[in-house]
Structure formats: structure tokens, C-alpha cells
Amino acid sequence: MSTTDLTTPDLLIDGAAVGTDDRLDVLNPATGAVVGTSPVCTRGQLDDAFAAAERAAPPWRGSLDERRAALGAAAAALAGAVDEIAPLLVAEQGKPMREARLEVKAAAYWLGYYAGTDLARETLRDDAKAFVEVRRRPAGVVAAITPWNFPLLLACWKIGPALAAGCTMVLKPSPYTPLSTLRMGEVLDGVLPDGVLNVVAGRDELGAWMTGHPAVRKITFTGSVATGKRVMSAAADDLKRVTLELGGNDAAILLDDVDPGAIAKQLFWSAFLNAGQLCCAVKRVYVPSGLRGELVDALTAEAERVVVGDGAVRETTMGPLNNRPQLDHVRAVVDEAVRAGARSTNAGAALPDGGHFFAPTILDGADDAMRVVADEQFGPALPVIAYDDVEDALARANAGTFGLSGSVWGQDEDRAADLAERLECGTAWVNTHYANDPGQPFGGLKWSGVGVENGRWGVETFTDLQVVHRARG
């Protein structure tokens, strides 16, 4: 199947392009211009999508070898579509072209990883009286809802393990970034059986229709805490299984033996990749008081090298915020911090007109009472907080409702690792941050989520356990 205009895609239901009368404008966050229109799925079309997923489920779950082959072919097809999908991603999401191409390639890599999934049965007992084994059964039809910051990669975090487990899926992208996901659906439909992956799009109410749909047995959602709570509440009525990844407020703790100049570039981009719109980006830095000035200067120097602009322009190294509400939020928390006594470096050249641009900002003299420290800013602003006692820094890093990930930086790796193990988060890095891999489980504690994604653990979340006990003698 192919679409003549990639900026006006249709829904993908049961292997066919399905048009809609109602459509949404999709805006370029760098210019404010309309770059395309997205279909708005009706309730009836959503019912059709879930019916297709139900019909496709029995043959799809039947053969692990066939699923592996199909996922391998899907990975190759997506990798071959980088040149056409990456510009759509730049136009609707805002990230620089280099980052967009890397996202499409990473999404394909994730699918390829799950082509090697092994769901072997586990023997618990094999003797004269009984043979007992544990097997994993596909959970059933999956509703997947993805955000606007990494629409393709996070979709494949869900598609890969769900399909590998033998589930079928209805996928909904954010209304801010539907075009690239719908096009990815077309590409994957060319190698996946009809109905195995259906892609719908629409307004916010579509997500609520999906989570409450009777065909759904598993919901996988990435987004805000507030929406995640509503998803979990909707799932409770039918006891649907859920995996929720709800963001974080990642802390980086620098030890007193660290060299600020040596780590500044890596630390900076751990916070400012994708203009800070990354769930597991560094959101706050705790640094020994004696190193605070040196670190702020080094981070500010990195900020001054950034070229903020339209992601389609070759020289751009940081794009805009994806949407106006997010830009308004980042401005608000930074302004509040400055009024409360923080010093904003806000360095760099003048910002372009017409887009959701915000200069990469280091906030010196921040404290834990400020909203930019206590909450997730999800934008290009990094508060630096001084400490005098590392135990106090750890306690402050662990405070609050989030627990997605964190990192500790220091020349004594064992000392840093000992402290990292005491961080209350799902992933604790040492001398790095945002180092993810499809074989590595990813999930959060507290309000950062429920369940995990990636690795065999992520595949298992799309299955139910069944014990088969055969009596002997």
C-alpha cells in the first residue's frame, strides 16, 4: 500500500487505507505552518480496527518462527524508509534532521531485536509422578498510546515486544505527531499480515475510547502522570493489564572527585537532547559547592555552542519545543525560578521568529523548592543545585514522586556505583545517562510508571503465565 501524499495519510485498518471526513491540521513547531492533516478516527472505525486485531490474533500467535520472520522483515522495511519518514518527523516534531534519522534507525533496530525473541517453555518438574511446565500465552489485543517526543521509537518499544509475544495491536500516536507514525504503519503493513498492526489517529478522546474498549486485554501507554492515572482507572473496570511509562525528574549527582570540564559536554546533552523533551533526560544536577562555579561555566559554554532553529536547516543542533503548551510550561517554571533567586545563563544567539523556540538555559543557584527542580520541566532548562554533604544530595535526589532514572558521576567508579545503587529509580547509571538498549529493561518507580518495557521482561508484560501439569503414574 502507498499514499500519494505523505502529509495527508489515512488510517490503517486491517491492511487497508481508510479515509475520514474529519481531519486535524498538523503544525510545524518551528514555523507554525500547517505541514499536513491527520485523519480523525470515528468510534465505528475504531471498532473495525479492534475487530481486525481480534481476527488476526489466532493465526499470528500460532507460529513463533513466522512472527520472527515478519518482525525481521518489518525492521528491514523501516530501515529502508529513513529518507521518506525522517523529514515528516522533523516537520511535525521539530527535532533536527540528524536526530530524526537516528530515531527512525533506532526504531528499526528495536524491531529487529525482537525478531530474535525466545519464549521457551520452562520445565518445573519432570519425574515419575508429574511433568510440570510454565508457558507464556499472548495477553491478547493491545491498545498502544504513544507521545509526541519520540513518536516512532516509543511506538516500536511497544510494537516489537507485543508482536513478538503473539499479540496484535491498535496503535494511536499523539495528535501533535501523527504523520510519521501513520507512514510507518504503511511501511510495516507491507510485511505484516493484515490486522496485526492497525494505526488510528484523532483527538484526545480517541485514547479514552481505546482504553475502555472491550476487545482490549492489555494497554501500553507513555505520557503524563495525569493521563496515566486516567488510563489505569479505565483499565480497572475490565481488569485490563497495563504498562505505564509516565516520565521522570532524573537527578545527576556529581561527586567531589569529578572533573566538570571533562564531563560537561556529555552531561549537557544528557539534559538537552531533543530540546530536553526526553523522559529520562537529566532534569537537575547536584554538585559539590566547591565545584559549582566551574560546572556552571562549563555547561554554559556548551549552551553557547548550540544552534537553535528549524530542524530542517542543516546547521541546527537544537530544535523547538514541540507545542505551545509545552513552551509556555518551560517559560513559566524558568521565570518562577529566576524570580525566586536563580540566575539564568540563557546564553546564545537571538532565537528565530515564528516557532516554539527556547534557548538552552542553565539555572545557577537553584534550590529544591523551585518548581523547575521539584517537577519535570521537560524542556531545555537545567537547574544546578549545590550541596555540602553527599548524603544530603542523595536524600534530595530521592525526594519527590518520580523515580524513573538517575546517574552518579565521579572518577572513583566503585564509589559512584555504590551511591547509584541507592538512588530510588528504575535505572541508575554511572558516568553516563540515557544509555538504553532493547535488551535492557526500562521502567520507573513511584509515579514514574507501572511495569517495564524492553528486553525479555518487556516481552513478558504482553503475556500471561500458564502452568501445564501432566500427572504420571
N, C-alpha and C positions, 0 to 999 in steps of 0.2 A: 504494500500500500504506500502511496506517496501523496503529499499535499502540494498543490501547485504554489501556494503562498505560505511560507513557514510562519508568517506573522498572523495568520488567520486560521489556526488549526481547528479541527473538530474533536469531539470526544472519541475515545477508543473503547468500544463495547463489543465484546465477542468477536474480535478480529476485524471489525468494520468501523469506518469513519462515520460518526453520527453527528449531524448538524443540529444547531439550535437556533431558535428565532431571537432569543435574548443573548446579548453579548456584552462583555465588560471591556472597557479601554484598559490597556496595559501601558504604563508610563515609563519613560526613561528617567531614572533618578538623577542623571547628570544634566539633563536639558529640560525636563518637564514635558517633552513632546510625546505624543502617542506613537508607540512603536508597533502596536498590533492590537488585536482584540481577542478575547478569550471566550469560549462558549460558556454558557450558564446552564448547568445540568438541571433538569426537572426531576421531581420525585419519581415520575414514571420511568425516566431514563436511568435513574439510579437503581430502581427495582430491576430493570433489564440487565444492568451491569452485574448486580449481585446474583441474579438468576443465571447469567452466563458463567460466573465464577463457580456456582454450585454444580452446573452441568459439567464443567471442565475438571472438577476435583477428582472424581473416581479414576479416570484414565491417567491423570497426572500423578497421583500418588502411587500408581501401580508399579512403576519401574524406576529405581534409583539410577540405573545406568542411563536411561533416557533423559532423566532430569539433568544429570551431569552433562550429557552431550548438549542439551539445549542451552544450559547456562553458559557453557563454554562458547557456543556459537553466538549467544547474546553478547557476551563480553567482547568478542571479536567484532561484531557488528557495531557496537557502541564505540569501540576504539577507532573504527574506520569512519565514524561520523563526527569526529572532533571539529573539522573545518566548518561544518554547517551548524553545529549546535553551539559552539563556543561564542560566536557573535550574538546569538539570541540571548545567551546568558549575560553577556556584557550589557546588552541593550536594556534588559529588564531588571537585572540585579545591580549592576553598576560596577562590579569588580573589574580590575584591569584585565586585558586580554590574556596576558601570561597566566594569571591566576585562574581565569575561566577555562583555558585549555587544560591546565593541570587538574581542575576539578572533573572535567569530562573523562580524562585519562584515569584519574583515581577511581571514578565511578565504575569504569570498565574493569579496572583491576580488582575491585571488590567483587564484582560478579564472577570474574574468573577464579577468584579464590574459592568461592562457594561451589564451583563446579567440581571441586575435589572433596566435597563433604562426605564423611563416612558416618552412617547411622547404624553401626553394627549392633546386633543384639548382645546383651551381657548375660552370661550364664552365672546364676547364683548357686545352683545345686545340681549335681549330676551323680546320683548314686543309685543303689538298688531300690530305694523307696520312691524317689521322685526326681524329675527333671524340671528345674525352675529357671526361667529366664525373664529378663526385662527387655521389653522392646519399646520403641518410641513411635507413636502414631501421630500423623499430622493433626494439628488442632482444628483445622477446617478453614473456612473462608476468613480472610484477613481484611480488615479496614485499615489502611495506612494513610496517615495525615502528616505532611511534611511542611517545614518552614521555608522562609524566603532567603535565608543567609547562605545556605549551601543546598539548593533545591535538588540537584542531581545526585551529589554524593550521598546525602542523607536519605534520599529515596532508595539508592542501591544498598545502603546499610539495612534496609527493610526488605527490598525485593530479593536480594541474594539469599539470605538465610531462610526467609519464608518459603520461597520456591524450592530451595534445596530440601527443606523438611517435608515437602509434598503438599504444601498449602497453595491455594490460589488467592488472588488479591484484587481489590479495588483500591486504587491509589488516587489521592487528592492532593495536588500542590497548593501552595498559598496563592490567593488571588493577585498578589503582587508579582509573582514569578511563575505563571503557568505555561508560558510558551515553550521554554526549553524542555520542560517535563513532558508536555504533550508530544513534542517532537521525538523525545527519547522513547516514549511509548510506541510511536510509529515504527521506529527503528527496531525495537525489541519484538514488536508484533511480527516482524518479518521472519523471526526464527523461533518464536514461542508458539505453542498451539493456541488456537482461538479460545478466548475466555480465561486463560491462565492469568494474564495481567490485563486489567481494564483500567483506563485512566479517565477520570472525570474532573471537572473543574467548575467553579462557580463562586458564589458569595459565601460569607461565613456560615450561614445556616446549613450549607451542604455538609459541613463537618458534623453538626448535630444530627442530621438525618442519618449519616453513616454510622455514628456510634450507637444510635438507637435501633438500627435495622435488625430484624430478627434473623437474617441469614448470617450475621457476623458472629464468629466464635472467638476471635482474637482482634484486639485493637492495638496498633503500634503508633505512637504519637510523639512528635518532637515539637516543642513550642513553649509557651509561657506557663508559669505555675498556675495562674488563674484559670486558663483554659484546660490545663491538665487535670485540675480538680473537677471541672465540669465533665470531662471525659470519664474520669473514674466514677463519678456519681452516675452517669448514664449507663456505664457498664454494669453497675451493681444490680440493677433491676433484673438483668438476664444472666448474671454471674459470668459475663464475658471476661476472658483473660486480657490483661493489659500489660504493655510495656510503655513507660512514660519517661522521656528524657526532657527535663524541664529547666535546664540552664544552670548556671553556677556563678559564684563570685570568687573565682580562684585567687588564692594568695600565693605569692612568691616570697620566700624568706631568704634573705642573703645573710650568710654567716660572716663573722668578723675577719676571716682569712680570705675573703673573696677579693678579686681584682675587678673593680667596677668597669674600668675601661676595656678589660678583656671580654666581659660578658655583655656589654651594653647593647651591641647590635642584635645578638640572639634574644636577649630579654626584651628589647624593644619590639621586634617582630613577633614575639610570642604574645604580645599585648595588642599589636596594631594590624596584624594580618586581617585582610578583608575589612579594613577600617574598624577593627575592634569588634566586628559582628560575628563572634565565634563563642559558642557556649563555654568552651574550655580555654579561652584566652586568659592570660594573666590580667586580672582586674584590679589588683592592688599589690604593692610591693612594700615589704617590711625590711628596713635596712638599719644596721647599727648607726647610732648617732654620729660617730666619728667618720663614717663613710658617706653620709647623706649628701653633702655638697658635691663630692666627686661623682657620685652616681647621677644626681640630677643634671650636672653639667654634661656627663657622657650621654645620657638619654636625650637631653635637649639637642645635642649635636646631631644625633641620629634623626631627630624630628626635623631639623633644618635641612636635611638631605632629601626629604620626602617631596615628591612632586604630586600635588593633589589635583585631580582633574577627571575628565571623561575617560572611562576605561578603554574606550576605543582609540584613544590617542597613544601612540607608541611610547612617549616619554612618561606617561602617567605611572606612578608607583602606588598610589592610593586613590581609590575611587570615592564616590559619595556615600552617605548613608542611604539605605535602600528606599526609605519612605519618610514623608514629612512627620508623622507622629514620632518616629524614632529620632529624627533630628531634633525635634522640639524637646524630647526627653533628655537627650545628651546636653543640649544647651542649658536646660533647667538645672540639672544636677551640677554642672560645672559652675554656672553662675552662683548657685547657692554656696558652693564650696569657697569661691572667691570672696563672697560677702562675709563668710564666716572666718576668713583669715588665711586661706590657702593662696599661694602665688602661682598664677598660671603663666607658663612659659609661652604658650600659644605662638610658637615661632613659625617662620616660613613665609613664603611669598603670599601676595594677595590671592584670595580664593576666586575661582571663576564665578560668573553670574549664572543664575537660572537653575541651579541644581541644589541638591541636599548636601552641600559640602560643609565640612568642619575640619579645621586644621588639627593635626596631631598635637595633643596637649599634654604636657607633664604638669602635675599639680604638686608643687613643693609645699611642705608644711601641712599636709592633710592630716586629719585625725579620724578616729573610728566613729565619731558622732555624725560625721557628714554623710549625706545620702549617697554620694559618689563612692564612698568606701563601704558603707553598710549594705547597699543594694547593688544589683547588677546594672552597670551603666550601658553595656552592650554598644560601645562606640569608641572613637579614637581619643580617649582621655584616660590617663593613668595616674592615680594618686600614689605618692611616695610618702610612707609613714616611718618616722624614726623610732627606734627602740633602744633601750639600755640593757635589757635583760632578755636573753633568747627565750626563756620560759614564758615571759610575758608576751613576746611576739607570737609564740605558738598558741597561747591561750586566745589571743586576739584573732589570729588566723582561723581558729576553730569556732569562734563565736558566730552566732547567726544561724539562719535556717538552711543555708546552702551547703552542699558537700560534694561537688562534682569532681574536682581535681585540684591539685596544688603542686608546688615544687619547692625544693630547697637547693641553694647554690653555695658551694664552698670548695676550697682546694682539698680539704680532707674529706675524701669521698665517703669513708665509713661513718664519720661523724655526721655528715649531711644525710646519709641514708638512715641513720638511727633516728634523726629528727623527722625525716619524711614519713617514716612508719607510724609516727604519732599524729600525723595530720588526719583529721576526720573527713576523709573524702574517698571517692571510689578509685581514683588513680593518683598516686604520689610519684612525681618524677624527681630525679636527682640530676642537677646541672643541665637540664633541658626542660622543655614544656611543649605540650601539644605534639607528642611523639606517638601517634596512633598507628595501628596496623590491623588488617582484617582478622588476624588470628588472635588478637588481644581483646579481652572483654572490656567493655566501656559502659559505665553506669555510675549513678550517684547515690549518695546517702542523703538522709533527711529530705528536704523539699526538692532536691535536685533530680529526683526520679524514683521510679519503681522498676526493678528488673534491670537487665543488661542487654546490650547489643554487641554483636561481633563475636568471632571465634565460635567454637563448638557450643559455648554457653549461650550465645545469641541464637544459634540454630535450635537449641533445645527449648527456648522460650516459645517456639512455634509448634511444639509437640506436647502430647500428653503421654504419661507413662502407662504402660500396661504390663502387668505381671501374668505370664502364662505358666501355669503349674500343671504338669502332667504326672499323675500318680503312676507308680510302678509296683508290681507285685501284689 
